[in-house]
C-alpha cells in the first residue's frame, strides 16, 4: 500500500533514507477510501484491529469488517444530518467504535475533534463554542455524559448527542441501534481536496487555554514515516501504542501509518493502568511492536519481566516526553531491545526520530526527519553549532511539508506568531552533538537563565529521577537578585522517604544532582509536595508552579 505514496520505499542505510525519502501526494487523497476500503478490496480478511478489554473480551476486526461498519456508521451519521465540514467531537476512550466513527467521518467529509473523557463541563463549553461543534459521540458512562449534557445550555451549536453505550441517557441517540437501522451507504458526491480539514485537535494547554490545531486531509500520509521507519512495522506486525483516543498520539500509533503499512493495531481498553496487565497482553496476543511514553517503561521495568514470554516483541519506541538514559539502559538489560526515541508535536507528525539504521543514543531524540527541513535556531536567528542550544524549527520557505498543521483554527494571531517568514517555531529547545543527534532541553518558556547559564528543566529532572527518593519532580526557575534566577525542584517523594523530608534530604538531593550532572545546575531550592499541577493529558504545568511561587513571595 505505501509504495503508492513513496518515490522509494526501501532504503539501504541512513544516508540513503535522508537523501531519497519523498512522499508522492495525490490531488484527492481520502484515507477512508484510499486506504481502508482499498485494503478491504485487496485483502478483506486481513486483520486490521485486535480489540481487548480488562473484562476478558477479545474481538478481531478485518479490513472488510472496518469497511462494513464504517459504511453503516457513515450512513447513520448522515441520517442525523451530519455532513461535509461539520465538527464532531468524539469522546470514546479506547472503545472500538472510535475506529468505525473516525473512518465514517472521513467518508462523509466531516471533521473529527478527539477529546478526552476527563473534560469537565467548563472544558466542554469552551471547546463546543470555540469549534462550533455540531455533534458529540461519547461513551455511555454517566460520569461522561452528564458533563456533556450539563454543557448544552451554554453550547448553542451542539444539536446531536450519540452514546455508544452501555448507558443511553434521555435525549441521546443509541449508536448501535442507529447503525443497525441505517440505510446502505452511498459515497457522497465530492472530491476530497488536500487542504480540506480532517481533524481539529485541542492542545493540552500547558501555558494557557488550549489551541485548536487544524490538520488537513493528507495529514495521514505524514505518518507513513512514523509506522514504517520508526515503529519499523510490516504487514505481519501487531502494534500497540499506549494512548487514549482523546489524544493525537492515538492516530500516530493506532491508525494512519499502521494501516497504510498494513500492520494490525492492538487495543487494550482499560480504566486503570497496571504494568503487569500490559505485559500479560503482549505475551498472550503476541504483540510485535510497542510504543509508549517513558513513564510507562519506568513502570514496566519494575516488574519481574522473567515471568512473561516477550519473545514476540521485536521493536519498542518511545515519545511524549524526554527519555531518561537510566530507563533505556535497564530496559535493554532486561529485554535486549533498544528503545528508539522520537519527537513531534500536535502541530506536526514525527519530526526527529531514531530509525532502524541508527544506533540509538540513550536520551537523544535521534536525527531530523527528511520529511521536514528541520533546524536549530539560536536567539540571534542563526543555525546552532554542535553543542549549542537552539529552538527546533521547521523551514517552509521552499516547501510546506506533509504533516505540518495548517494553523490554529480561528486564531490567525497565534498562527502567525508560530509560523511566519517561512519558518514554523516549535517552542521547544534542543542541542545537537557532533553526529547531528538532537537532545531535548525543554520548552523555551521553561528554560532557566541563572548566572549567565541556560538550564533546561529536563536535564535536572533526569538527574533527580535517578535518586531512589524521587518519584516525580518538576524543575522551574525562581527569581534571585544576584543570579537572575535559581533552579527550584518541586519533588514528590517515594513512600519510604516521606518521613525523611527535611534539610538533610534536601542537601542529599542537591549533592546527588551535582554528582550526576554539571554542578551549576543543582536545585538551590527544593520543595516537597504531594502532587504536581498537570494538564488533563498529564503534562506538568510548570507555569502554574511559577505563578504560585510569584504569588507567595
MIKE-798602 format. One line per 5 residues: number of its first residue (from 0); their letters; for each residue x, y, z of C-alpha. Coordinates in nm, 3 decimals, always signed. Example, Ala and Ser with C-alpha at 12.3 -4.5 7.8 and 13.67 -1.06 7.14 Angstrom:
REM residues 2
0) AS) +1.230 -0.450 +0.780  +1.367 -0.106 +0.714
***
This chain:
REM residues 553
0) XXXXX) +0.000 +0.000 +0.000  +0.269 +0.252 +0.097  +0.457 +0.206 -0.231  +0.181 +0.409 -0.397  +0.271 +0.709 -0.181
5) XXXXX) +0.651 +0.688 -0.180  +0.903 +0.764 -0.452  +1.120 +0.496 -0.289  +1.011 +0.261 -0.011  +1.322 +0.055 +0.076
10) XXXXX) +1.649 +0.210 +0.188  +1.996 +0.066 +0.236  +2.113 +0.292 +0.517  +2.054 +0.622 +0.693  +2.223 +0.826 +0.420
15) XXXXX) +2.001 +0.665 +0.155  +1.694 +0.737 +0.368  +1.784 +1.101 +0.425  +1.865 +1.160 +0.059  +1.580 +0.974 -0.109
20) XXXXX) +1.279 +0.973 +0.123  +1.000 +1.156 -0.059  +0.623 +1.125 -0.048  +0.404 +1.109 -0.357  +0.089 +1.309 -0.288
25) XXXXX) -0.228 +1.258 -0.495  -0.463 +1.552 -0.552  -0.768 +1.388 -0.393  -0.647 +1.163 -0.111  -0.905 +1.032 +0.135
30) XXXXX) -0.769 +0.787 +0.392  -1.104 +0.612 +0.438  -1.150 +0.525 +0.072  -0.790 +0.507 -0.047  -0.651 +0.301 +0.242
35) XXXXX) -0.924 +0.131 +0.446  -1.156 +0.047 +0.157  -0.859 -0.036 -0.065  -0.737 -0.294 +0.189  -1.093 -0.427 +0.218
40) XXXXX) -1.098 -0.487 -0.157  -0.744 -0.625 -0.178  -0.743 -0.839 +0.139  -1.087 -0.830 +0.307  -0.993 -1.091 +0.569
45) XXXXX) -0.665 -0.928 +0.669  -0.667 -0.834 +1.037  -0.689 -0.458 +1.096  -0.777 -0.427 +1.464  -0.749 -0.662 +1.761
50) XXXXX) -0.955 -0.512 +2.043  -0.941 -0.640 +2.401  -1.053 -0.504 +2.735  -0.992 -0.556 +3.105  -1.304 -0.775 +3.137
55) XXXXX) -1.170 -1.051 +2.913  -1.334 -0.951 +2.584  -1.137 -1.000 +2.262  -1.266 -0.910 +1.915  -1.074 -0.920 +1.589
60) XXXXX) -1.181 -0.690 +1.306  -1.066 -0.740 +0.948  -1.038 -0.460 +0.695  -1.358 -0.595 +0.544  -1.524 -0.553 +0.884
65) XXXXX) -1.394 -0.198 +0.923  -1.527 -0.102 +0.579  -1.870 -0.252 +0.651  -1.901 -0.098 +0.997  -1.769 +0.243 +0.889
70) XXXXX) -2.016 +0.244 +0.596  -2.300 +0.171 +0.837  -2.176 +0.441 +1.072  -2.140 +0.693 +0.790  -2.497 +0.624 +0.673
75) XXXXX) -2.620 +0.665 +1.030  -2.435 +0.994 +1.078  -2.584 +1.121 +0.752  -2.933 +1.031 +0.874  -2.866 +1.257 +1.175
80) XXXXX) -2.780 +1.547 +0.947  -2.401 +1.528 +0.983  -2.235 +1.629 +0.659  -1.917 +1.762 +0.500  -1.743 +2.023 +0.711
85) XXXXX) -1.941 +1.961 +1.030  -1.745 +1.947 +1.357  -1.797 +1.624 +1.555  -1.642 +1.564 +1.896  -1.553 +1.203 +1.984
90) XXXXX) -1.508 +1.105 +2.349  -1.462 +0.731 +2.307  -1.167 +0.636 +2.531  -1.040 +0.308 +2.380  -1.374 +0.175 +2.257
95) XXXXX) -1.373 +0.002 +1.918  -1.642 +0.244 +1.800  -1.373 +0.511 +1.769  -1.232 +0.338 +1.461  -1.573 +0.296 +1.295
100) XXXXX) -1.658 +0.658 +1.370  -1.339 +0.829 +1.256  -1.337 +0.639 +0.927  -1.709 +0.718 +0.880  -1.646 +1.088 +0.940
105) XXXXX) -1.365 +1.083 +0.686  -1.602 +0.922 +0.436  -1.861 +1.196 +0.466  -1.608 +1.477 +0.494  -1.692 +1.578 +0.850
110) XXXXX) -1.419 +1.694 +1.089  -1.339 +1.488 +1.397  -1.237 +1.651 +1.724  -1.085 +1.383 +1.950  -1.139 +1.458 +2.318
115) XXXXX) -1.052 +1.301 +2.649  -1.315 +1.167 +2.889  -1.159 +1.382 +3.162  -1.319 +1.702 +3.031  -1.544 +1.887 +3.274
120) XXXXX) -1.848 +2.097 +3.189  -1.628 +2.409 +3.171  -1.382 +2.237 +2.934  -1.665 +2.119 +2.712  -1.836 +2.457 +2.692
125) XXXXX) -1.506 +2.614 +2.586  -1.447 +2.353 +2.315  -1.806 +2.340 +2.191  -1.812 +2.713 +2.129  -1.454 +2.753 +2.011
130) XXXXX) -1.503 +2.496 +1.734  -1.882 +2.530 +1.679  -1.927 +2.161 +1.747  -2.244 +2.018 +1.594  -2.248 +1.662 +1.732
135) XXXXX) -2.086 +1.470 +2.016  -2.038 +1.094 +2.020  -1.935 +0.954 +2.357  -1.901 +0.651 +2.578  -2.225 +0.587 +2.768
140) XXXXX) -2.076 +0.645 +3.110  -2.286 +0.875 +3.333  -1.967 +1.043 +3.457  -1.901 +1.146 +3.097  -2.249 +1.202 +2.955
145) XXXXX) -2.363 +1.415 +3.249  -2.085 +1.668 +3.193  -2.181 +1.681 +2.825  -2.550 +1.726 +2.899  -2.468 +1.997 +3.154
150) XXXXX) -2.270 +2.188 +2.889  -2.561 +2.210 +2.643  -2.736 +2.522 +2.776  -2.414 +2.716 +2.705  -2.334 +2.534 +2.378
155) XXXXX) -2.586 +2.651 +2.117  -2.417 +2.486 +1.818  -2.445 +2.130 +1.959  -2.751 +1.967 +1.801  -2.688 +1.593 +1.829
160) XXXXX) -2.570 +1.359 +2.106  -2.480 +0.996 +2.040  -2.396 +0.732 +2.300  -2.214 +0.407 +2.219  -2.345 +0.262 +2.546
165) XXXXX) -2.384 +0.093 +2.775  -2.587 +0.382 +2.919  -2.814 +0.577 +2.680  -2.928 +0.894 +2.860  -3.258 +1.060 +2.784
170) XXXXX) -3.230 +1.278 +2.476  -2.933 +1.086 +2.341  -2.922 +0.868 +2.029  -2.828 +0.500 +2.053  -2.524 +0.441 +1.830
175) XXXXX) -2.561 +0.066 +1.788  -2.935 +0.079 +1.730  -2.874 +0.355 +1.478  -2.612 +0.178 +1.268  -2.822 -0.138 +1.257
180) XXXXX) -3.121 +0.057 +1.124  -2.922 +0.277 +0.885  -2.980 +0.251 +0.512  -2.700 +0.147 +0.279  -2.419 +0.399 +0.240
185) XXXXX) -2.352 +0.576 -0.085  -2.032 +0.773 -0.123  -2.108 +1.147 -0.124  -2.056 +1.336 -0.447  -1.750 +1.540 -0.354
190) XXXXX) -1.378 +1.523 -0.417  -1.155 +1.549 -0.112  -0.918 +1.842 -0.153  -0.576 +1.822 +0.008  -0.643 +2.127 +0.225
195) XXXXX) -0.983 +2.007 +0.344  -0.993 +1.996 +0.727  -0.970 +1.642 +0.867  -0.901 +1.684 +1.239  -0.915 +1.968 +1.486
200) XXXXX) -0.714 +1.879 +1.795  -0.712 +2.085 +2.112  -0.363 +2.117 +2.258  -0.320 +2.029 +2.623  -0.278 +2.390 +2.729
205) XXXXX) +0.040 +2.387 +2.942  +0.062 +2.768 +2.932  -0.294 +2.885 +2.863  -0.624 +2.793 +2.702  -0.596 +2.502 +2.459
210) XXXXX) -0.532 +2.598 +2.097  -0.711 +2.428 +1.807  -0.461 +2.255 +1.577  -0.603 +2.218 +1.226  -0.487 +1.912 +1.029
215) XXXXX) -0.575 +1.850 +0.665  -0.678 +1.550 +0.456  -0.322 +1.448 +0.357  -0.202 +1.453 +0.718  -0.234 +1.069 +0.743
220) XXXXX) +0.032 +1.029 +0.473  +0.277 +1.208 +0.700  +0.257 +0.905 +0.931  +0.399 +0.658 +0.679  +0.735 +0.750 +0.827
225) XXXXX) +0.602 +0.703 +1.182  +0.492 +0.346 +1.121  +0.742 +0.222 +0.865  +1.069 +0.386 +0.963  +1.024 +0.445 +1.337
230) XXXXX) +0.787 +0.174 +1.460  +0.953 -0.048 +1.196  +0.621 -0.215 +1.108  +0.537 -0.455 +0.829  +0.224 -0.635 +0.707
235) XXXXX) +0.254 -0.906 +0.973  +0.305 -0.668 +1.266  +0.071 -0.630 +1.561  +0.138 -0.286 +1.705  +0.042 -0.148 +2.046
240) XXXXX) +0.062 +0.224 +2.118  -0.048 +0.304 +2.471  -0.270 +0.609 +2.426  -0.629 +0.714 +2.473  -0.818 +0.810 +2.156
245) XXXXX) -0.875 +1.155 +2.303  -0.518 +1.248 +2.209  -0.345 +1.271 +1.871  -0.100 +1.003 +1.983  -0.381 +0.761 +1.902
250) XXXXX) -0.378 +0.846 +1.531  +0.002 +0.845 +1.541  +0.010 +0.490 +1.671  -0.333 +0.330 +1.636  -0.449 +0.421 +1.287
255) XXXXX) -0.296 +0.609 +0.997  +0.060 +0.490 +0.949  -0.015 +0.143 +1.079  -0.294 +0.077 +0.827  -0.100 +0.240 +0.544
260) XXXXX) +0.177 -0.013 +0.611  -0.076 -0.295 +0.653  +0.000 -0.365 +1.018  -0.273 -0.469 +1.257  -0.344 -0.243 +1.555
265) XXXXX) -0.374 -0.387 +1.905  -0.602 -0.210 +2.151  -0.631 -0.275 +2.524  -0.937 -0.096 +2.660  -0.884 -0.045 +3.032
270) XXXXX) -0.967 +0.204 +3.304  -0.670 +0.160 +3.534  -0.314 +0.116 +3.411  -0.143 -0.189 +3.557  +0.200 -0.271 +3.413
275) XXXXX) +0.150 -0.642 +3.474  -0.166 -0.634 +3.260  +0.021 -0.474 +2.970  +0.293 -0.737 +2.986  +0.033 -1.014 +3.001
280) XXXXX) -0.142 -0.876 +2.690  +0.186 -0.856 +2.500  +0.253 -1.219 +2.589  -0.096 -1.357 +2.526  -0.161 -1.182 +2.196
285) XXXXX) +0.195 -1.192 +2.060  +0.230 -0.818 +2.019  +0.531 -0.740 +1.800  +0.577 -0.366 +1.849  +0.521 -0.131 +2.143
290) XXXXX) +0.520 +0.249 +2.166  +0.466 +0.429 +2.496  +0.584 +0.730 +2.697  +0.892 +0.688 +2.919  +0.668 +0.679 +3.228
295) XXXXX) +0.515 +0.352 +3.106  +0.856 +0.194 +3.056  +0.960 +0.311 +3.404  +0.671 +0.105 +3.542  +0.738 -0.194 +3.316
300) XXXXX) +1.100 -0.234 +3.427  +0.987 -0.253 +3.790  +0.803 -0.576 +3.710  +0.969 -0.917 +3.703  +0.993 -0.946 +3.324
305) XXXXX) +1.126 -1.301 +3.350  +0.771 -1.410 +3.436  +0.646 -1.316 +3.087  +0.715 -1.455 +2.742  +0.801 -1.140 +2.548
310) XXXXX) +0.968 -1.322 +2.261  +0.716 -1.182 +2.009  +0.826 -0.827 +2.084  +1.051 -0.705 +1.803  +1.064 -0.328 +1.844
315) XXXXX) +0.997 -0.058 +2.104  +0.968 +0.315 +2.054  +0.925 +0.598 +2.298  +0.780 +0.950 +2.279  +0.566 +1.204 +2.460
320) XXXXX) +0.840 +1.323 +2.694  +1.217 +1.303 +2.700  +1.373 +0.968 +2.792  +1.593 +0.926 +3.096  +1.900 +0.725 +2.989
325) XXXXX) +1.871 +0.507 +3.301  +1.535 +0.374 +3.174  +1.690 +0.290 +2.836  +1.979 +0.102 +2.992  +1.766 -0.102 +3.230
330) XXXXX) +1.506 -0.196 +2.966  +1.783 -0.303 +2.729  +1.947 -0.511 +3.001  +1.616 -0.687 +3.074  +1.490 -0.741 +2.718
335) XXXXX) +1.774 -0.685 +2.472  +1.554 -0.427 +2.297  +1.685 -0.077 +2.232  +1.427 +0.195 +2.295  +1.412 +0.427 +1.995
340) XXXXX) +1.304 +0.779 +2.074  +1.114 +1.018 +1.852  +0.989 +1.375 +1.872  +0.693 +1.558 +1.728  +0.406 +1.782 +1.828
345) XXXXX) +0.031 +1.804 +1.778  +0.122 +2.055 +1.506  +0.344 +1.806 +1.321  +0.399 +1.442 +1.253  +0.728 +1.277 +1.354
350) XXXXX) +0.995 +1.547 +1.325  +1.304 +1.388 +1.482  +1.345 +1.011 +1.505  +1.571 +0.715 +1.567  +1.545 +0.499 +1.255
355) XXXXX) +1.625 +0.127 +1.217  +1.962 +0.218 +1.059  +2.076 +0.429 +1.353  +2.246 +0.330 +1.674  +2.033 +0.486 +1.949
360) XXXXX) +2.198 +0.723 +2.192  +2.015 +0.693 +2.525  +1.839 +1.022 +2.594  +1.867 +1.152 +2.238  +1.560 +1.205 +2.018
365) XXXXX) +1.757 +1.096 +1.712  +1.813 +1.272 +1.381  +1.589 +1.518 +1.194  +1.330 +1.363 +0.964  +1.388 +1.408 +0.590
370) XXXXX) +1.014 +1.474 +0.564  +1.080 +1.815 +0.721  +1.350 +2.080 +0.680  +1.446 +2.086 +1.049  +1.694 +2.326 +1.205
375) XXXXX) +1.800 +2.461 +1.543  +1.790 +2.841 +1.565  +1.969 +3.046 +1.828  +1.805 +3.361 +1.973  +2.014 +3.557 +1.721
380) XXXXX) +1.845 +3.372 +1.433  +2.138 +3.163 +1.313  +2.170 +2.785 +1.295  +2.311 +2.644 +1.617  +2.652 +2.481 +1.613
385) XXXXX) +2.720 +2.139 +1.766  +2.683 +2.162 +2.143  +2.485 +2.486 +2.124  +2.120 +2.520 +2.224  +1.859 +2.640 +1.979
390) XXXXX) +1.487 +2.630 +1.916  +1.364 +2.343 +1.698  +1.216 +2.496 +1.383  +1.081 +2.371 +1.052  +1.168 +2.574 +0.744
395) XXXXX) +0.882 +2.607 +0.494  +1.022 +2.868 +0.254  +1.099 +2.604 -0.010  +0.810 +2.365 +0.056  +0.530 +2.314 +0.304
400) XXXXX) +0.579 +1.956 +0.426  +0.309 +1.694 +0.457  +0.218 +1.653 +0.823  +0.258 +2.018 +0.926  -0.058 +2.176 +1.063
405) XXXXX) -0.247 +2.439 +0.866  -0.258 +2.683 +1.156  -0.453 +2.732 +1.475  -0.819 +2.719 +1.382  -0.991 +3.058 +1.415
410) XXXXX) -0.680 +3.223 +1.559  -0.477 +3.400 +1.294  -0.272 +3.587 +1.555  -0.139 +3.271 +1.722  -0.091 +3.106 +1.383
415) XXXXX) +0.127 +3.390 +1.255  +0.324 +3.406 +1.580  +0.416 +3.038 +1.547  +0.461 +3.026 +1.169  +0.600 +3.329 +0.986
420) XXXXX) +0.867 +3.427 +0.735  +0.887 +3.070 +0.608  +0.962 +2.918 +0.950  +0.747 +2.725 +1.198  +0.874 +2.773 +1.553
425) XXXXX) +0.802 +2.472 +1.775  +0.878 +2.649 +2.103  +1.098 +2.355 +2.206  +1.470 +2.385 +2.273  +1.734 +2.125 +2.195
430) XXXXX) +2.101 +2.092 +2.115  +2.279 +1.865 +1.870  +2.600 +1.672 +1.914  +2.888 +1.624 +1.668  +2.697 +1.340 +1.497
435) XXXXX) +2.387 +1.556 +1.445  +2.177 +1.379 +1.710  +1.923 +1.606 +1.880  +1.891 +1.625 +2.260  +1.581 +1.776 +2.419
440) XXXXX) +1.624 +2.068 +2.660  +1.270 +2.191 +2.730  +1.005 +2.441 +2.629  +1.151 +2.781 +2.551  +0.932 +2.933 +2.823
445) XXXXX) +1.060 +2.682 +3.079  +1.434 +2.731 +3.030  +1.605 +2.881 +3.338  +1.862 +3.158 +3.299  +2.092 +3.158 +3.601
450) XXXXX) +2.422 +3.348 +3.629  +2.459 +3.351 +3.252  +2.383 +2.980 +3.214  +2.078 +2.846 +3.028  +1.948 +2.540 +3.213
455) XXXXX) +1.683 +2.308 +3.069  +1.437 +2.154 +3.317  +1.470 +1.806 +3.169  +1.841 +1.766 +3.237  +1.796 +1.848 +3.606
460) XXXXX) +1.481 +1.635 +3.632  +1.670 +1.345 +3.476  +1.942 +1.375 +3.737  +1.696 +1.391 +4.026  +1.493 +1.096 +3.897
465) XXXXX) +1.794 +0.867 +3.941  +1.773 +0.914 +4.320  +1.556 +0.649 +4.491  +1.376 +0.915 +4.698  +1.222 +1.083 +4.393
470) XXXXX) +0.901 +0.954 +4.233  +0.832 +1.262 +4.024  +0.965 +1.615 +4.002  +0.936 +1.946 +3.819  +1.216 +2.194 +3.769
475) XXXXX) +1.141 +2.566 +3.745  +1.324 +2.893 +3.792  +1.262 +3.130 +4.079  +1.376 +3.495 +4.078  +1.706 +3.573 +4.250
480) XXXXX) +1.858 +3.919 +4.294  +2.214 +3.801 +4.234  +2.178 +3.525 +3.977  +1.862 +3.639 +3.795  +1.705 +3.301 +3.855
485) XXXXX) +1.796 +2.993 +4.055  +1.684 +2.636 +3.999  +1.392 +2.509 +4.206  +1.287 +2.143 +4.232  +0.930 +2.056 +4.328
490) XXXXX) +0.951 +1.693 +4.435  +0.715 +1.406 +4.512  +0.892 +1.159 +4.742  +0.864 +0.783 +4.740  +0.676 +0.629 +5.033
495) XXXXX) +0.989 +0.515 +5.218  +1.141 +0.866 +5.210  +0.839 +1.078 +5.304  +0.918 +1.065 +5.674  +1.271 +1.186 +5.596
500) XXXXX) +1.164 +1.510 +5.426  +1.379 +1.785 +5.570  +1.707 +1.972 +5.540  +1.921 +1.659 +5.538  +1.732 +1.512 +5.243
505) XXXXX) +1.740 +1.846 +5.061  +2.118 +1.850 +5.092  +2.143 +1.486 +4.982  +1.937 +1.554 +4.669  +2.144 +1.863 +4.590
510) XXXXX) +2.468 +1.668 +4.619  +2.322 +1.390 +4.407  +2.244 +1.630 +4.123  +2.594 +1.781 +4.146  +2.744 +1.435 +4.104
515) XXXXX) +2.517 +1.332 +3.815  +2.524 +1.648 +3.604  +2.710 +1.979 +3.590  +2.724 +2.123 +3.944  +2.588 +2.466 +3.841
520) XXXXX) +2.255 +2.301 +3.755  +2.176 +2.178 +4.103  +1.848 +2.297 +4.262  +1.919 +2.563 +4.523  +1.554 +2.543 +4.631
525) XXXXX) +1.371 +2.214 +4.692  +1.005 +2.184 +4.789  +0.840 +1.853 +4.881  +0.478 +1.818 +4.767  +0.210 +1.551 +4.742
530) XXXXX) +0.117 +1.627 +4.379  +0.219 +1.835 +4.078  -0.016 +2.056 +3.874  -0.084 +1.889 +3.540  -0.292 +1.931 +3.227
535) XXXXX) -0.567 +1.678 +3.156  -0.320 +1.499 +2.929  -0.079 +1.453 +3.221  +0.181 +1.715 +3.125  +0.330 +1.912 +3.412
540) XXXXX) +0.217 +2.276 +3.423  +0.545 +2.443 +3.522  +0.380 +2.779 +3.452  +0.140 +2.713 +3.742  +0.428 +2.636 +3.976
545) XXXXX) +0.600 +2.960 +3.872  +0.279 +3.160 +3.915  +0.221 +3.015 +4.262  +0.576 +3.099 +4.362  +0.524 +3.459 +4.245
550) XXX) +0.201 +3.489 +4.447  +0.368 +3.352 +4.760  +0.669 +3.585 +4.753
***
